[in-house]
Each structure stands twice: as structure tokens, then as C-alpha cells.
Amino acid sequence: MAKIKKGDLVQVISGATEDRGGDRGKQGRVIEVLADKDRVIVEGINLVTKHVRVGQTQRGTKTGGIETHEAPIHVSNVAVVDPKTKKPTRIGYREETVEKNGVKKAVRVRYAKKSGEKL
């Protein structure tokens, strides 16, 4: 089970630094989680150029050319950003009791291990 979910703010923690053309240290939101391959697609991270064949739509406008897309990155190379300190942190789970309509219910909550803040 991946601890990183869609919509999380993550930071790249491995690879080449920005001055060497890499993405280490950059932050972005998770667009998609590929759980079967243990990979995530992060907005603005690991951009690749893709050559798309030029075509025409029904209106006659041209499509295709060179496009940039986000490529998947392994889950182990990113860490969730702590909402309080804005630094990478690990994620834990804890049970909290929530009372709704007079009924107490145990709910599993994700939290940042550095600050204890709920995610």
C-alpha cells in the first residue's frame, strides 16, 4: 500500500540537482498514482519531450508536433511535504475517535511524522 496519494504535495529527494539538469529539490502535486508499478506522476517533475505525428481535426486545425509530458517517477524518490515546515517528511497512521450524531467511531488518519500535523 502506497502512502502517497493523488493530490499530495511531494518533493523529489533523489537524482540530479537542478543545476545539473535534474529535479531534486523540486516540489509538485501528485497527478496520478500507478500502484501496480510503484510509481507516481508529479506535476512539473520529470518532463519528457514526445514527438506526436501531425494531423488535422474536423475543423482543420493542426495537431501534433513536439509536446512535453510528465513521466512517472518511482515512489521511493519522492517524499510528502510537511504542511507546517514545508520540508519532506515521512507519513504515519494513527487512530482517532470521531463523534458523529452521538456515535463514536474510530477513524484512521494520515499524519506527518516531523510535526504531527494531519494530512
Backbone as XML, in Angstrom:
<?xml version="1.0"?>
<chain id="A" units="angstrom">
  <residue number="1" name="MET">
    <atom name="N" x="0.841" y="-1.188" z="0.000"/>
    <atom name="CA" x="0.000" y="0.000" z="0.000"/>
    <atom name="C" x="0.880" y="1.243" z="0.000"/>
  </residue>
  <residue number="2" name="ALA">
    <atom name="N" x="0.676" y="2.108" z="-0.977"/>
    <atom name="CA" x="1.468" y="3.329" z="-1.080"/>
    <atom name="C" x="0.943" y="4.364" z="-0.094"/>
  </residue>
  <residue number="3" name="LYS">
    <atom name="N" x="1.863" y="5.074" z="0.557"/>
    <atom name="CA" x="1.467" y="6.115" z="1.497"/>
    <atom name="C" x="1.251" y="7.445" z="0.797"/>
  </residue>
  <residue number="4" name="ILE">
    <atom name="N" x="1.638" y="7.523" z="-0.473"/>
    <atom name="CA" x="1.459" y="8.746" z="-1.243"/>
    <atom name="C" x="0.168" y="8.626" z="-2.043"/>
  </residue>
  <residue number="5" name="LYS">
    <atom name="N" x="-0.654" y="9.658" z="-1.953"/>
    <atom name="CA" x="-1.956" y="9.638" z="-2.609"/>
    <atom name="C" x="-2.050" y="10.766" z="-3.631"/>
  </residue>
  <residue number="6" name="LYS">
    <atom name="N" x="-3.041" y="10.675" z="-4.510"/>
    <atom name="CA" x="-3.284" y="11.695" z="-5.517"/>
    <atom name="C" x="-3.616" y="13.013" z="-4.817"/>
  </residue>
  <residue number="7" name="GLY">
    <atom name="N" x="-2.997" y="14.102" z="-5.267"/>
    <atom name="CA" x="-3.244" y="15.415" z="-4.678"/>
    <atom name="C" x="-2.248" y="15.810" z="-3.610"/>
  </residue>
  <residue number="8" name="ASP">
    <atom name="N" x="-1.391" y="14.873" z="-3.153"/>
    <atom name="CA" x="-0.379" y="15.205" z="-2.147"/>
    <atom name="C" x="0.684" y="16.112" z="-2.742"/>
  </residue>
  <residue number="9" name="LEU">
    <atom name="N" x="1.224" y="17.010" z="-1.920"/>
    <atom name="CA" x="2.368" y="17.827" z="-2.315"/>
    <atom name="C" x="3.622" y="17.036" z="-1.950"/>
  </residue>
  <residue number="10" name="VAL">
    <atom name="N" x="4.453" y="16.729" z="-2.954"/>
    <atom name="CA" x="5.650" y="15.925" z="-2.719"/>
    <atom name="C" x="6.888" y="16.665" z="-3.198"/>
  </residue>
  <residue number="11" name="GLN">
    <atom name="N" x="8.043" y="16.225" z="-2.698"/>
    <atom name="CA" x="9.329" y="16.784" z="-3.091"/>
    <atom name="C" x="10.229" y="15.648" z="-3.554"/>
  </residue>
  <residue number="12" name="VAL">
    <atom name="N" x="10.971" y="15.888" z="-4.643"/>
    <atom name="CA" x="11.906" y="14.894" z="-5.156"/>
    <atom name="C" x="13.127" y="14.888" z="-4.237"/>
  </residue>
  <residue number="13" name="ILE">
    <atom name="N" x="13.504" y="13.705" z="-3.731"/>
    <atom name="CA" x="14.591" y="13.622" z="-2.759"/>
    <atom name="C" x="15.830" y="12.925" z="-3.307"/>
  </residue>
  <residue number="14" name="SER">
    <atom name="N" x="15.795" y="12.469" z="-4.569"/>
    <atom name="CA" x="16.969" y="11.814" z="-5.126"/>
    <atom name="C" x="17.111" y="12.170" z="-6.594"/>
  </residue>
  <residue number="15" name="GLY">
    <atom name="N" x="18.291" y="11.886" z="-7.130"/>
    <atom name="CA" x="18.560" y="12.195" z="-8.528"/>
    <atom name="C" x="19.472" y="13.408" z="-8.648"/>
  </residue>
  <residue number="16" name="ALA">
    <atom name="N" x="19.596" y="13.901" z="-9.874"/>
    <atom name="CA" x="20.465" y="15.044" z="-10.144"/>
    <atom name="C" x="19.832" y="16.328" z="-9.635"/>
  </residue>
  <residue number="17" name="THR">
    <atom name="N" x="20.676" y="17.262" z="-9.201"/>
    <atom name="CA" x="20.183" y="18.556" z="-8.735"/>
    <atom name="C" x="19.772" y="19.418" z="-9.914"/>
  </residue>
  <residue number="18" name="GLU">
    <atom name="N" x="19.108" y="20.536" z="-9.628"/>
    <atom name="CA" x="18.614" y="21.419" z="-10.689"/>
    <atom name="C" x="19.744" y="21.981" z="-11.545"/>
  </residue>
  <residue number="19" name="ASP">
    <atom name="N" x="20.883" y="22.345" z="-10.922"/>
    <atom name="CA" x="21.984" y="22.918" z="-11.700"/>
    <atom name="C" x="22.636" y="21.889" z="-12.624"/>
  </residue>
  <residue number="20" name="ARG">
    <atom name="N" x="22.354" y="20.610" z="-12.415"/>
    <atom name="CA" x="22.853" y="19.552" z="-13.300"/>
    <atom name="C" x="21.760" y="19.018" z="-14.216"/>
  </residue>
  <residue number="21" name="GLY">
    <atom name="N" x="20.644" y="19.735" z="-14.278"/>
    <atom name="CA" x="19.566" y="19.348" z="-15.186"/>
    <atom name="C" x="18.565" y="18.373" z="-14.615"/>
  </residue>
  <residue number="22" name="GLY">
    <atom name="N" x="18.596" y="18.147" z="-13.308"/>
    <atom name="CA" x="17.691" y="17.195" z="-12.682"/>
    <atom name="C" x="16.542" y="17.882" z="-11.964"/>
  </residue>
  <residue number="23" name="ASP">
    <atom name="N" x="15.827" y="17.104" z="-11.164"/>
    <atom name="CA" x="14.637" y="17.611" z="-10.480"/>
    <atom name="C" x="14.732" y="17.542" z="-8.960"/>
  </residue>
  <residue number="24" name="ARG">
    <atom name="N" x="15.882" y="17.149" z="-8.395"/>
    <atom name="CA" x="15.973" y="17.011" z="-6.947"/>
    <atom name="C" x="15.730" y="18.352" z="-6.258"/>
  </residue>
  <residue number="25" name="GLY">
    <atom name="N" x="14.886" y="18.331" z="-5.247"/>
    <atom name="CA" x="14.547" y="19.543" z="-4.508"/>
    <atom name="C" x="13.276" y="20.213" z="-4.989"/>
  </residue>
  <residue number="26" name="LYS">
    <atom name="N" x="12.793" y="19.858" z="-6.181"/>
    <atom name="CA" x="11.565" y="20.469" z="-6.706"/>
    <atom name="C" x="10.341" y="19.860" z="-6.024"/>
  </residue>
  <residue number="27" name="GLN">
    <atom name="N" x="9.291" y="20.678" z="-5.905"/>
    <atom name="CA" x="8.044" y="20.227" z="-5.306"/>
    <atom name="C" x="6.921" y="20.309" z="-6.315"/>
  </residue>
  <residue number="28" name="GLY">
    <atom name="N" x="5.943" y="19.420" z="-6.196"/>
    <atom name="CA" x="4.789" y="19.422" z="-7.086"/>
    <atom name="C" x="3.690" y="18.522" z="-6.549"/>
  </residue>
  <residue number="29" name="ARG">
    <atom name="N" x="2.495" y="18.668" z="-7.117"/>
    <atom name="CA" x="1.339" y="17.861" z="-6.717"/>
    <atom name="C" x="1.304" y="16.555" z="-7.495"/>
  </residue>
  <residue number="30" name="VAL">
    <atom name="N" x="0.873" y="15.486" z="-6.837"/>
    <atom name="CA" x="0.747" y="14.182" z="-7.474"/>
    <atom name="C" x="-0.498" y="14.200" z="-8.357"/>
  </residue>
  <residue number="31" name="ILE">
    <atom name="N" x="-0.310" y="13.926" z="-9.656"/>
    <atom name="CA" x="-1.413" y="13.875" z="-10.612"/>
    <atom name="C" x="-2.037" y="12.489" z="-10.617"/>
  </residue>
  <residue number="32" name="GLU">
    <atom name="N" x="-1.177" y="11.467" z="-10.579"/>
    <atom name="CA" x="-1.659" y="10.092" z="-10.692"/>
    <atom name="C" x="-0.728" y="9.159" z="-9.937"/>
  </residue>
  <residue number="33" name="VAL">
    <atom name="N" x="-1.280" y="8.106" z="-9.345"/>
    <atom name="CA" x="-0.501" y="7.076" z="-8.662"/>
    <atom name="C" x="-0.654" y="5.785" z="-9.440"/>
  </residue>
  <residue number="34" name="LEU">
    <atom name="N" x="0.473" y="5.213" z="-9.882"/>
    <atom name="CA" x="0.478" y="3.922" z="-10.581"/>
    <atom name="C" x="0.904" y="2.862" z="-9.569"/>
  </residue>
  <residue number="35" name="ALA">
    <atom name="N" x="-0.052" y="2.347" z="-8.811"/>
    <atom name="CA" x="0.226" y="1.460" z="-7.689"/>
    <atom name="C" x="0.850" y="0.143" z="-8.120"/>
  </residue>
  <residue number="36" name="ASP">
    <atom name="N" x="0.443" y="-0.383" z="-9.279"/>
    <atom name="CA" x="0.982" y="-1.668" z="-9.727"/>
    <atom name="C" x="2.459" y="-1.586" z="-10.086"/>
  </residue>
  <residue number="37" name="LYS">
    <atom name="N" x="2.935" y="-0.400" z="-10.480"/>
    <atom name="CA" x="4.343" y="-0.220" z="-10.846"/>
    <atom name="C" x="5.127" y="0.554" z="-9.784"/>
  </residue>
  <residue number="38" name="ASP">
    <atom name="N" x="4.505" y="0.915" z="-8.656"/>
    <atom name="CA" x="5.125" y="1.704" z="-7.579"/>
    <atom name="C" x="5.680" y="3.029" z="-8.096"/>
  </residue>
  <residue number="39" name="ARG">
    <atom name="N" x="4.906" y="3.718" z="-8.929"/>
    <atom name="CA" x="5.344" y="4.988" z="-9.496"/>
    <atom name="C" x="4.260" y="6.040" z="-9.340"/>
  </residue>
  <residue number="40" name="VAL">
    <atom name="N" x="4.686" y="7.302" z="-9.379"/>
    <atom name="CA" x="3.754" y="8.424" z="-9.325"/>
    <atom name="C" x="4.085" y="9.405" z="-10.439"/>
  </residue>
  <residue number="41" name="ILE">
    <atom name="N" x="3.070" y="10.139" z="-10.896"/>
    <atom name="CA" x="3.274" y="11.196" z="-11.873"/>
    <atom name="C" x="3.055" y="12.507" z="-11.139"/>
  </residue>
  <residue number="42" name="VAL">
    <atom name="N" x="4.086" y="13.366" z="-11.133"/>
    <atom name="CA" x="4.062" y="14.614" z="-10.382"/>
    <atom name="C" x="4.047" y="15.786" z="-11.352"/>
  </residue>
  <residue number="43" name="GLU">
    <atom name="N" x="3.214" y="16.769" z="-11.056"/>
    <atom name="CA" x="3.040" y="17.940" z="-11.909"/>
    <atom name="C" x="4.337" y="18.750" z="-11.992"/>
  </residue>
  <residue number="44" name="GLY">
    <atom name="N" x="4.853" y="18.919" z="-13.222"/>
    <atom name="CA" x="6.045" y="19.726" z="-13.452"/>
    <atom name="C" x="7.364" y="19.028" z="-13.164"/>
  </residue>
  <residue number="45" name="ILE">
    <atom name="N" x="7.340" y="17.744" z="-12.830"/>
    <atom name="CA" x="8.544" y="16.984" z="-12.492"/>
    <atom name="C" x="8.764" y="15.901" z="-13.539"/>
  </residue>
  <residue number="46" name="ASN">
    <atom name="N" x="10.020" y="15.643" z="-13.885"/>
    <atom name="CA" x="10.409" y="14.584" z="-14.816"/>
    <atom name="C" x="9.747" y="14.779" z="-16.186"/>
  </residue>
  <residue number="47" name="LEU">
    <atom name="N" x="9.902" y="15.979" z="-16.732"/>
    <atom name="CA" x="9.304" y="16.297" z="-18.023"/>
    <atom name="C" x="10.095" y="15.645" z="-19.149"/>
  </residue>
  <residue number="48" name="VAL">
    <atom name="N" x="9.376" y="15.028" z="-20.093"/>
    <atom name="CA" x="9.995" y="14.415" z="-21.260"/>
    <atom name="C" x="9.342" y="14.989" z="-22.505"/>
  </residue>
  <residue number="49" name="THR">
    <atom name="N" x="10.122" y="15.091" z="-23.596"/>
    <atom name="CA" x="9.552" y="15.565" z="-24.851"/>
    <atom name="C" x="9.066" y="14.373" z="-25.643"/>
  </residue>
  <residue number="50" name="LYS">
    <atom name="N" x="7.892" y="14.534" z="-26.232"/>
    <atom name="CA" x="7.288" y="13.465" z="-27.008"/>
    <atom name="C" x="6.949" y="14.023" z="-28.376"/>
  </residue>
  <residue number="51" name="HIS">
    <atom name="N" x="7.349" y="13.312" z="-29.429"/>
    <atom name="CA" x="7.055" y="13.731" z="-30.799"/>
    <atom name="C" x="5.755" y="13.071" z="-31.230"/>
  </residue>
  <residue number="52" name="VAL">
    <atom name="N" x="4.771" y="13.903" z="-31.558"/>
    <atom name="CA" x="3.445" y="13.420" z="-31.944"/>
    <atom name="C" x="3.237" y="13.724" z="-33.419"/>
  </residue>
  <residue number="53" name="ARG">
    <atom name="N" x="2.749" y="12.723" z="-34.146"/>
    <atom name="CA" x="2.532" y="12.884" z="-35.583"/>
    <atom name="C" x="1.534" y="14.010" z="-35.847"/>
  </residue>
  <residue number="54" name="VAL">
    <atom name="N" x="1.837" y="14.843" z="-36.830"/>
    <atom name="CA" x="0.975" y="15.961" z="-37.180"/>
    <atom name="C" x="-0.271" y="15.434" z="-37.884"/>
  </residue>
  <residue number="55" name="GLY">
    <atom name="N" x="-1.428" y="15.918" z="-37.439"/>
    <atom name="CA" x="-2.699" y="15.511" z="-38.028"/>
    <atom name="C" x="-3.612" y="16.710" z="-38.141"/>
  </residue>
  <residue number="56" name="GLN">
    <atom name="N" x="-4.852" y="16.444" z="-38.495"/>
    <atom name="CA" x="-5.835" y="17.516" z="-38.602"/>
    <atom name="C" x="-7.106" y="17.117" z="-37.889"/>
  </residue>
  <residue number="57" name="THR">
    <atom name="N" x="-7.742" y="18.101" z="-37.234"/>
    <atom name="CA" x="-9.027" y="17.854" z="-36.600"/>
    <atom name="C" x="-10.132" y="18.100" z="-37.612"/>
  </residue>
  <residue number="58" name="GLN">
    <atom name="N" x="-11.373" y="17.913" z="-37.199"/>
    <atom name="CA" x="-12.519" y="18.134" z="-38.089"/>
    <atom name="C" x="-12.582" y="19.578" z="-38.570"/>
  </residue>
  <residue number="59" name="ARG">
    <atom name="N" x="-12.147" y="20.511" z="-37.736"/>
    <atom name="CA" x="-12.202" y="21.935" z="-38.090"/>
    <atom name="C" x="-11.076" y="22.337" z="-39.027"/>
  </residue>
  <residue number="60" name="GLY">
    <atom name="N" x="-10.065" y="21.517" z="-39.105"/>
    <atom name="CA" x="-8.943" y="21.832" z="-39.989"/>
    <atom name="C" x="-7.718" y="22.356" z="-39.266"/>
  </residue>
  <residue number="61" name="THR">
    <atom name="N" x="-7.763" y="22.440" z="-37.933"/>
    <atom name="CA" x="-6.591" y="22.898" z="-37.181"/>
    <atom name="C" x="-5.590" y="21.760" z="-37.064"/>
  </residue>
  <residue number="62" name="LYS">
    <atom name="N" x="-4.318" y="22.127" z="-37.049"/>
    <atom name="CA" x="-3.266" y="21.109" z="-36.982"/>
    <atom name="C" x="-3.027" y="20.681" z="-35.550"/>
  </residue>
  <residue number="63" name="THR">
    <atom name="N" x="-2.770" y="19.398" z="-35.375"/>
    <atom name="CA" x="-2.429" y="18.845" z="-34.067"/>
    <atom name="C" x="-1.064" y="18.186" z="-34.183"/>
  </residue>
  <residue number="64" name="GLY">
    <atom name="N" x="-0.476" y="17.895" z="-33.052"/>
    <atom name="CA" x="0.799" y="17.186" z="-33.053"/>
    <atom name="C" x="1.970" y="18.123" z="-32.914"/>
  </residue>
  <residue number="65" name="GLY">
    <atom name="N" x="3.160" y="17.615" z="-33.229"/>
    <atom name="CA" x="4.391" y="18.371" z="-33.054"/>
    <atom name="C" x="5.151" y="17.833" z="-31.856"/>
  </residue>
  <residue number="66" name="ILE">
    <atom name="N" x="5.904" y="18.696" z="-31.210"/>
    <atom name="CA" x="6.680" y="18.294" z="-30.036"/>
    <atom name="C" x="5.927" y="18.744" z="-28.793"/>
  </residue>
  <residue number="67" name="GLU">
    <atom name="N" x="5.604" y="17.790" z="-27.921"/>
    <atom name="CA" x="4.878" y="18.077" z="-26.683"/>
    <atom name="C" x="5.711" y="17.616" z="-25.502"/>
  </residue>
  <residue number="68" name="THR">
    <atom name="N" x="5.516" y="18.256" z="-24.353"/>
    <atom name="CA" x="6.184" y="17.814" z="-23.124"/>
    <atom name="C" x="5.143" y="17.244" z="-22.182"/>
  </residue>
  <residue number="69" name="HIS">
    <atom name="N" x="5.477" y="16.103" z="-21.585"/>
    <atom name="CA" x="4.591" y="15.415" z="-20.644"/>
    <atom name="C" x="5.387" y="15.059" z="-19.407"/>
  </residue>
  <residue number="70" name="GLU">
    <atom name="N" x="4.672" y="14.836" z="-18.303"/>
    <atom name="CA" x="5.311" y="14.335" z="-17.090"/>
    <atom name="C" x="5.436" y="12.822" z="-17.194"/>
  </residue>
  <residue number="71" name="ALA">
    <atom name="N" x="6.616" y="12.302" z="-16.926"/>
    <atom name="CA" x="6.853" y="10.861" z="-16.939"/>
    <atom name="C" x="6.772" y="10.344" z="-15.505"/>
  </residue>
  <residue number="72" name="PRO">
    <atom name="N" x="6.457" y="9.060" z="-15.319"/>
    <atom name="CA" x="6.381" y="8.507" z="-13.960"/>
    <atom name="C" x="7.745" y="8.517" z="-13.262"/>
  </residue>
  <residue number="73" name="ILE">
    <atom name="N" x="7.708" y="8.669" z="-11.949"/>
    <atom name="CA" x="8.909" y="8.634" z="-11.112"/>
    <atom name="C" x="8.631" y="7.649" z="-9.982"/>
  </residue>
  <residue number="74" name="HIS">
    <atom name="N" x="9.653" y="6.924" z="-9.536"/>
    <atom name="CA" x="9.455" y="5.891" z="-8.521"/>
    <atom name="C" x="9.064" y="6.513" z="-7.182"/>
  </residue>
  <residue number="75" name="VAL">
    <atom name="N" x="8.199" y="5.814" z="-6.453"/>
    <atom name="CA" x="7.681" y="6.313" z="-5.176"/>
    <atom name="C" x="8.800" y="6.564" z="-4.171"/>
  </residue>
  <residue number="76" name="SER">
    <atom name="N" x="9.854" y="5.746" z="-4.216"/>
    <atom name="CA" x="10.945" y="5.894" z="-3.256"/>
    <atom name="C" x="11.761" y="7.157" z="-3.481"/>
  </residue>
  <residue number="77" name="ASN">
    <atom name="N" x="11.614" y="7.799" z="-4.634"/>
    <atom name="CA" x="12.381" y="9.004" z="-4.947"/>
    <atom name="C" x="11.656" y="10.295" z="-4.581"/>
  </residue>
  <residue number="78" name="VAL">
    <atom name="N" x="10.456" y="10.177" z="-4.013"/>
    <atom name="CA" x="9.715" y="11.366" z="-3.586"/>
    <atom name="C" x="9.295" y="11.203" z="-2.129"/>
  </residue>
  <residue number="79" name="ALA">
    <atom name="N" x="9.117" y="12.344" z="-1.450"/>
    <atom name="CA" x="8.645" y="12.345" z="-0.065"/>
    <atom name="C" x="7.561" y="13.401" z="0.070"/>
  </residue>
  <residue number="80" name="VAL">
    <atom name="N" x="6.564" y="13.121" z="0.899"/>
    <atom name="CA" x="5.473" y="14.060" z="1.121"/>
    <atom name="C" x="6.008" y="15.267" z="1.894"/>
  </residue>
  <residue number="81" name="VAL">
    <atom name="N" x="5.524" y="16.457" z="1.536"/>
    <atom name="CA" x="5.958" y="17.691" z="2.174"/>
    <atom name="C" x="5.082" y="17.951" z="3.394"/>
  </residue>
  <residue number="82" name="ASP">
    <atom name="N" x="5.743" y="18.245" z="4.521"/>
    <atom name="CA" x="5.051" y="18.565" z="5.769"/>
    <atom name="C" x="4.332" y="19.904" z="5.608"/>
  </residue>
  <residue number="83" name="PRO">
    <atom name="N" x="3.022" y="19.971" z="5.894"/>
    <atom name="CA" x="2.298" y="21.234" z="5.698"/>
    <atom name="C" x="2.760" y="22.356" z="6.628"/>
  </residue>
  <residue number="84" name="LYS">
    <atom name="N" x="3.362" y="22.007" z="7.757"/>
    <atom name="CA" x="3.792" y="23.016" z="8.727"/>
    <atom name="C" x="5.188" y="23.554" z="8.407"/>
  </residue>
  <residue number="85" name="THR">
    <atom name="N" x="6.152" y="22.654" z="8.175"/>
    <atom name="CA" x="7.545" y="23.069" z="7.980"/>
    <atom name="C" x="7.940" y="23.221" z="6.518"/>
  </residue>
  <residue number="86" name="LYS">
    <atom name="N" x="7.095" y="22.749" z="5.577"/>
    <atom name="CA" x="7.367" y="22.788" z="4.133"/>
    <atom name="C" x="8.623" y="22.016" z="3.750"/>
  </residue>
  <residue number="87" name="LYS">
    <atom name="N" x="8.979" y="21.005" z="4.552"/>
    <atom name="CA" x="10.127" y="20.133" z="4.275"/>
    <atom name="C" x="9.631" y="18.705" z="4.123"/>
  </residue>
  <residue number="88" name="PRO">
    <atom name="N" x="10.404" y="17.839" z="3.442"/>
    <atom name="CA" x="9.972" y="16.446" z="3.279"/>
    <atom name="C" x="9.869" y="15.718" z="4.620"/>
  </residue>
  <residue number="89" name="THR">
    <atom name="N" x="8.886" y="14.848" z="4.720"/>
    <atom name="CA" x="8.667" y="14.095" z="5.944"/>
    <atom name="C" x="8.158" y="12.707" z="5.615"/>
  </residue>
  <residue number="90" name="ARG">
    <atom name="N" x="8.177" y="11.841" z="6.611"/>
    <atom name="CA" x="7.578" y="10.532" z="6.434"/>
    <atom name="C" x="6.141" y="10.585" z="6.923"/>
  </residue>
  <residue number="91" name="ILE">
    <atom name="N" x="5.377" y="9.566" z="6.564"/>
    <atom name="CA" x="3.958" y="9.541" z="6.894"/>
    <atom name="C" x="3.674" y="8.407" z="7.844"/>
  </residue>
  <residue number="92" name="GLY">
    <atom name="N" x="2.836" y="8.689" z="8.836"/>
    <atom name="CA" x="2.387" y="7.663" z="9.763"/>
    <atom name="C" x="0.875" y="7.620" z="9.780"/>
  </residue>
  <residue number="93" name="TYR">
    <atom name="N" x="0.335" y="6.600" z="10.429"/>
    <atom name="CA" x="-1.101" y="6.450" z="10.577"/>
    <atom name="C" x="-1.419" y="6.328" z="12.058"/>
  </residue>
  <residue number="94" name="ARG">
    <atom name="N" x="-2.526" y="6.937" z="12.467"/>
    <atom name="CA" x="-2.984" y="6.784" z="13.841"/>
    <atom name="C" x="-4.508" y="6.746" z="13.859"/>
  </residue>
  <residue number="95" name="GLU">
    <atom name="N" x="-5.036" y="6.134" z="14.894"/>
    <atom name="CA" x="-6.490" y="6.020" z="15.054"/>
    <atom name="C" x="-6.973" y="7.207" z="15.883"/>
  </residue>
  <residue number="96" name="GLU">
    <atom name="N" x="-8.015" y="7.865" z="15.404"/>
    <atom name="CA" x="-8.641" y="8.943" z="16.158"/>
    <atom name="C" x="-10.122" y="8.645" z="16.266"/>
  </residue>
  <residue number="97" name="THR">
    <atom name="N" x="-10.697" y="8.986" z="17.412"/>
    <atom name="CA" x="-12.129" y="8.771" z="17.588"/>
    <atom name="C" x="-12.879" y="10.032" z="17.199"/>
  </residue>
  <residue number="98" name="VAL">
    <atom name="N" x="-13.904" y="9.846" z="16.380"/>
    <atom name="CA" x="-14.725" y="10.948" z="15.916"/>
    <atom name="C" x="-16.156" y="10.666" z="16.325"/>
  </residue>
  <residue number="99" name="GLU">
    <atom name="N" x="-16.800" y="11.689" z="16.892"/>
    <atom name="CA" x="-18.190" y="11.514" z="17.305"/>
    <atom name="C" x="-19.102" y="12.182" z="16.282"/>
  </residue>
  <residue number="100" name="LYS">
    <atom name="N" x="-20.012" y="11.392" z="15.740"/>
    <atom name="CA" x="-20.946" y="11.890" z="14.743"/>
    <atom name="C" x="-22.340" y="11.401" z="15.100"/>
  </residue>
  <residue number="101" name="ASN">
    <atom name="N" x="-23.253" y="12.328" z="15.341"/>
    <atom name="CA" x="-24.633" y="12.020" z="15.717"/>
    <atom name="C" x="-24.698" y="11.155" z="16.977"/>
  </residue>
  <residue number="102" name="GLY">
    <atom name="N" x="-23.813" y="11.421" z="17.922"/>
    <atom name="CA" x="-23.814" y="10.684" z="19.181"/>
    <atom name="C" x="-23.150" y="9.331" z="19.121"/>
  </residue>
  <residue number="103" name="VAL">
    <atom name="N" x="-22.595" y="8.945" z="17.973"/>
    <atom name="CA" x="-21.939" y="7.648" z="17.820"/>
    <atom name="C" x="-20.434" y="7.867" z="17.666"/>
  </residue>
  <residue number="104" name="LYS">
    <atom name="N" x="-19.652" y="7.208" z="18.518"/>
    <atom name="CA" x="-18.195" y="7.318" z="18.421"/>
    <atom name="C" x="-17.679" y="6.296" z="17.428"/>
  </residue>
  <residue number="105" name="LYS">
    <atom name="N" x="-16.766" y="6.761" z="16.566"/>
    <atom name="CA" x="-16.233" y="5.887" z="15.530"/>
    <atom name="C" x="-14.729" y="6.103" z="15.426"/>
  </residue>
  <residue number="106" name="ALA">
    <atom name="N" x="-13.957" y="5.015" z="15.288"/>
    <atom name="CA" x="-12.505" y="5.112" z="15.133"/>
    <atom name="C" x="-12.185" y="5.339" z="13.659"/>
  </residue>
  <residue number="107" name="VAL">
    <atom name="N" x="-11.386" y="6.370" z="13.386"/>
    <atom name="CA" x="-11.020" y="6.726" z="12.018"/>
    <atom name="C" x="-9.505" y="6.690" z="11.903"/>
  </residue>
  <residue number="108" name="ARG">
    <atom name="N" x="-9.019" y="6.105" z="10.810"/>
    <atom name="CA" x="-7.581" y="6.035" z="10.553"/>
    <atom name="C" x="-7.155" y="7.321" z="9.843"/>
  </residue>
  <residue number="109" name="VAL">
    <atom name="N" x="-6.163" y="8.036" z="10.397"/>
    <atom name="CA" x="-5.752" y="9.348" z="9.889"/>
    <atom name="C" x="-4.269" y="9.316" z="9.525"/>
  </residue>
  <residue number="110" name="ARG">
    <atom name="N" x="-3.921" y="9.915" z="8.362"/>
    <atom name="CA" x="-2.512" y="10.068" z="7.992"/>
    <atom name="C" x="-1.965" y="11.325" z="8.654"/>
  </residue>
  <residue number="111" name="TYR">
    <atom name="N" x="-0.694" y="11.258" z="9.124"/>
    <atom name="CA" x="-0.090" y="12.441" z="9.734"/>
    <atom name="C" x="1.390" y="12.513" z="9.375"/>
  </residue>
  <residue number="112" name="ALA">
    <atom name="N" x="1.925" y="13.732" z="9.401"/>
    <atom name="CA" x="3.349" y="13.951" z="9.134"/>
    <atom name="C" x="4.133" y="13.642" z="10.398"/>
  </residue>
  <residue number="113" name="LYS">
    <atom name="N" x="5.152" y="12.823" z="10.275"/>
    <atom name="CA" x="5.897" y="12.385" z="11.454"/>
    <atom name="C" x="6.756" y="13.500" z="12.051"/>
  </residue>
  <residue number="114" name="LYS">
    <atom name="N" x="7.195" y="14.482" z="11.247"/>
    <atom name="CA" x="8.039" y="15.566" z="11.769"/>
    <atom name="C" x="7.267" y="16.493" z="12.688"/>
  </residue>
  <residue number="115" name="SER">
    <atom name="N" x="6.077" y="16.919" z="12.281"/>
    <atom name="CA" x="5.330" y="17.903" z="13.067"/>
    <atom name="C" x="4.114" y="17.324" z="13.748"/>
  </residue>
  <residue number="116" name="GLY">
    <atom name="N" x="3.662" y="16.147" z="13.344"/>
    <atom name="CA" x="2.455" y="15.564" z="13.897"/>
    <atom name="C" x="1.180" y="16.103" z="13.283"/>
  </residue>
  <residue number="117" name="GLU">
    <atom name="N" x="1.316" y="16.966" z="12.282"/>
    <atom name="CA" x="0.184" y="17.603" z="11.614"/>
    <atom name="C" x="-0.581" y="16.584" z="10.754"/>
  </residue>
  <residue number="118" name="LYS">
    <atom name="N" x="-1.921" y="16.713" z="10.752"/>
    <atom name="CA" x="-2.758" y="15.834" z="9.924"/>
    <atom name="C" x="-2.606" y="16.198" z="8.458"/>
  </residue>
  <residue number="119" name="LEU">
    <atom name="N" x="-2.667" y="15.184" z="7.590"/>
    <atom name="CA" x="-2.576" y="15.436" z="6.139"/>
    <atom name="C" x="-3.944" y="15.313" z="5.504"/>
  </residue>
</chain>
